[in-house]
Amino acid sequence: MKVLFVLTSHDKLGDTGNKTGFWIEEFASPYYKLLDKGVDITVATPKGGKAPIDPNSDTEDNQTEATRRFHKDEATQKVINNTKVLSDMKAEDFDAVFYPGGHGPLWDLSQDRDSISLIESFNAANKPIGFVCHAPAALKNVKTSNGEPLVKGKKVTGFTNSEEEAVQLTEVVPFLVEDMLKENGGIYSKAGDWEEHVLVDGNLVTGQNPASSGLAAEKLLGMLK
């Protein structure tokens, strides 16, 4: 089984002067869940090379078993420091695609033509497509073959407006994931803030927040077996 992970290349948190990127837990937990099952994983970003880690995901409060493993794992750190270029990736070479979150995708993956067409190709082939937390931002401009938003009429979740408010970035982000999914016709639902919540609708898997990343990967894996 071959799975493509797509991470952000964007590291600037709006005009705040602070850094962003991908959220370590949302990469590490799914990555190891799949890797430990023998899945062959490729990691790509729009720019290739080193994927930026959101420094807020690297604080002591946010450490998990998976992030601690990542910090001791030189081989996986090397993967993160040498990601493939997204435009070189083709859906036919993989069985599924998974997008970890962090705030970065709101800026680049939501607009990236290569990402949009890649998701559309995976979807057209009915291959599993997974997104967690802020990563559903990558679905903002993705359409189905009939020109409708991919999420229209689908059960979806993603980082909630109240969670964004809790981290005090409502006025910083270019758009709110919850609002965008609803505006695109998604049937949006959520659990309480920071609670695990994962939805599967057809080949689409979405997770609400960092706590949902491991389960989202397990659901994706279950679709591959």
C-alpha positions as CSV (number, residue, x, y, z in Angstrom):
1,M,0.0,0.0,0.0
2,K,1.3,3.4,-1.0
3,V,0.0,6.6,0.7
4,L,0.9,10.2,-0.2
5,F,1.1,12.7,2.7
6,V,0.8,16.4,1.7
7,L,2.2,19.0,4.0
8,T,2.2,22.8,3.8
9,S,5.1,24.9,2.6
10,H,3.7,28.1,4.2
11,D,5.4,29.3,7.4
12,K,4.1,32.8,8.0
13,L,1.1,33.4,10.4
14,G,-0.5,36.2,8.5
15,D,0.9,39.6,9.4
16,T,1.6,38.7,13.0
17,G,5.4,38.1,12.5
18,N,4.9,34.7,14.0
19,K,5.7,31.4,12.3
20,T,3.3,28.6,11.4
21,G,3.5,25.4,9.3
22,F,2.2,21.9,9.9
23,W,1.1,20.5,13.3
24,I,3.5,17.8,14.4
25,E,0.9,15.6,16.1
26,E,-1.3,15.6,13.0
27,F,1.6,14.3,10.9
28,A,3.3,12.1,13.4
29,S,0.4,10.1,14.7
30,P,-1.1,9.2,11.3
31,Y,2.4,8.7,9.8
32,Y,3.4,6.1,12.4
33,K,0.0,4.4,12.4
34,L,0.4,3.7,8.7
35,L,4.1,3.1,8.7
36,D,3.8,0.5,11.5
37,K,1.3,-1.4,9.3
38,G,3.8,-1.6,6.5
39,V,2.4,1.3,4.4
40,D,4.9,2.9,2.0
41,I,4.6,6.7,2.6
42,T,5.8,9.6,0.4
43,V,5.7,13.1,1.8
44,A,5.3,16.1,-0.5
45,T,4.9,19.9,-0.2
46,P,4.2,22.6,-2.8
47,K,7.8,23.8,-2.7
48,G,9.5,20.6,-1.8
49,G,12.5,20.5,0.6
50,K,12.0,21.2,4.3
51,A,8.4,21.3,5.5
52,P,7.9,24.0,8.2
53,I,6.8,22.9,11.6
54,D,4.4,25.1,13.5
55,P,6.4,26.1,16.7
56,N,3.2,26.0,18.7
57,S,2.9,22.3,18.0
58,D,6.3,21.7,19.5
59,T,5.6,23.0,23.0
60,E,5.7,20.7,26.0
61,D,1.9,20.9,26.4
62,N,1.4,19.5,22.9
63,Q,3.8,16.5,23.1
64,T,2.2,13.1,22.6
65,E,3.6,9.6,22.2
66,A,3.8,10.2,18.5
67,T,5.6,13.5,18.6
68,R,8.1,12.2,21.1
69,R,8.8,9.3,18.7
70,F,9.3,11.8,15.9
71,H,11.8,13.7,17.9
72,K,13.9,10.6,18.4
73,D,13.5,9.4,14.8
74,E,16.2,10.7,12.6
75,A,14.9,8.9,9.5
76,T,11.5,10.6,9.7
77,Q,13.0,13.9,10.4
78,K,15.1,13.5,7.3
79,V,11.8,12.8,5.3
80,I,10.4,16.1,6.7
81,N,13.6,18.0,5.7
82,N,13.6,16.6,2.2
83,T,10.0,16.5,1.0
84,K,9.1,15.8,-2.6
85,V,7.7,18.5,-4.9
86,L,3.9,18.2,-5.1
87,S,3.7,19.0,-8.8
88,D,5.7,15.8,-9.4
89,M,3.2,13.6,-7.6
90,K,0.5,11.6,-9.6
91,A,-2.6,10.0,-8.1
92,E,-2.1,6.8,-10.1
93,D,1.1,6.1,-8.1
94,F,-0.7,6.0,-4.8
95,D,-3.6,4.2,-3.1
96,A,-4.7,7.2,-0.9
97,V,-3.7,10.7,0.1
98,F,-3.6,12.2,3.6
99,Y,-3.4,15.9,4.5
100,P,-2.2,16.8,8.1
101,G,-3.2,20.3,9.3
102,G,-1.6,23.2,11.1
103,H,-2.5,26.7,10.0
104,G,-0.2,26.7,7.0
105,P,-2.7,25.0,4.6
106,L,-5.1,27.9,4.9
107,W,-2.7,30.0,2.9
108,D,-1.1,27.7,0.4
109,L,-2.9,24.4,0.0
110,S,-6.3,26.1,-0.3
111,Q,-5.1,27.8,-3.5
112,D,-2.5,25.4,-4.8
113,R,-3.4,24.3,-8.3
114,D,-1.3,21.1,-8.1
115,S,-3.0,20.1,-4.8
116,I,-6.4,20.9,-6.1
117,S,-6.0,18.8,-9.3
118,L,-4.3,16.0,-7.3
119,I,-7.3,15.7,-4.9
120,E,-9.7,15.8,-7.8
121,S,-7.7,12.9,-9.5
122,F,-7.8,10.8,-6.3
123,N,-11.5,11.5,-5.9
124,A,-12.3,10.7,-9.5
125,A,-10.5,7.3,-9.0
126,N,-12.6,6.8,-5.8
127,K,-9.4,6.5,-3.8
128,P,-9.4,7.5,-0.1
129,I,-8.7,11.1,0.7
130,G,-8.1,12.2,4.3
131,F,-7.8,15.6,6.0
132,V,-7.5,16.6,9.6
133,C,-8.0,19.9,11.6
134,H,-7.0,22.8,9.3
135,A,-6.2,20.5,6.3
136,P,-9.8,20.5,5.0
137,A,-8.8,24.0,3.9
138,A,-7.2,22.2,0.9
139,L,-10.8,21.3,-0.2
140,K,-11.8,24.9,-0.6
141,N,-11.5,25.0,-4.4
142,V,-11.8,21.3,-5.1
143,K,-14.6,20.3,-7.4
144,T,-16.2,17.0,-8.6
145,S,-16.5,16.1,-12.2
146,N,-19.8,17.9,-12.4
147,G,-18.3,21.2,-11.3
148,E,-19.8,21.2,-7.8
149,P,-17.7,21.6,-4.6
150,L,-16.3,18.2,-3.6
151,V,-17.7,18.6,0.0
152,K,-21.2,19.5,-1.2
153,G,-23.7,17.1,0.4
154,K,-21.0,15.2,2.3
155,K,-20.6,14.7,6.0
156,V,-17.5,16.7,7.0
157,T,-15.7,18.2,9.9
158,G,-12.6,20.3,10.5
159,F,-11.2,22.8,13.0
160,T,-14.2,24.6,14.6
161,N,-14.8,28.3,14.8
162,S,-14.8,28.0,18.6
163,E,-11.4,26.2,18.6
164,E,-10.0,29.0,16.3
165,E,-11.4,31.5,18.8
166,A,-9.7,29.7,21.6
167,V,-6.3,30.0,20.0
168,Q,-7.1,33.7,19.3
169,L,-6.5,33.5,15.5
170,T,-10.0,34.2,14.2
171,E,-8.9,37.6,12.9
172,V,-5.6,36.3,11.6
173,V,-6.6,33.4,9.4
174,P,-7.7,34.1,5.8
175,F,-10.9,32.1,6.4
176,L,-12.5,29.8,8.9
177,V,-12.5,26.1,8.1
178,E,-16.0,25.5,9.6
179,D,-17.5,28.4,7.7
180,M,-15.9,27.4,4.4
181,L,-17.1,23.8,4.6
182,K,-20.6,25.0,5.3
183,E,-20.5,27.6,2.5
184,N,-19.4,24.9,0.1
185,G,-22.4,22.8,1.0
186,G,-20.8,20.4,3.3
187,I,-22.9,18.7,6.0
188,Y,-20.7,20.0,8.9
189,S,-20.7,18.5,12.4
190,K,-18.4,18.8,15.4
191,A,-17.8,17.4,18.8
192,G,-16.8,19.6,21.8
193,D,-13.6,21.7,21.5
194,W,-10.5,19.5,21.4
195,E,-12.5,16.3,21.4
196,E,-11.9,13.5,19.0
197,H,-14.3,13.6,16.0
198,V,-13.8,11.8,12.7
199,L,-16.3,11.4,9.8
200,V,-16.2,9.1,6.8
201,D,-18.4,9.8,3.8
202,G,-17.7,7.6,0.8
203,N,-14.0,8.0,0.1
204,L,-13.6,11.2,2.2
205,V,-12.2,11.1,5.7
206,T,-12.2,14.3,7.8
207,G,-11.0,14.9,11.4
208,Q,-11.8,17.9,13.6
209,N,-8.6,18.7,15.4
210,P,-5.2,17.3,16.6
211,A,-6.9,14.8,18.9
212,S,-8.7,13.3,15.8
213,S,-5.5,12.7,13.7
214,G,-4.8,9.1,14.8
215,L,-8.4,7.9,14.3
216,A,-8.6,9.6,10.9
217,A,-5.5,7.7,9.8
218,E,-7.0,4.4,11.1
219,K,-10.2,5.1,9.1
220,L,-8.1,5.7,6.0
221,L,-6.2,2.6,6.6
222,G,-9.4,0.6,7.0
223,M,-10.5,1.7,3.6
224,L,-7.3,0.4,2.0
225,K,-7.5,-3.1,3.3
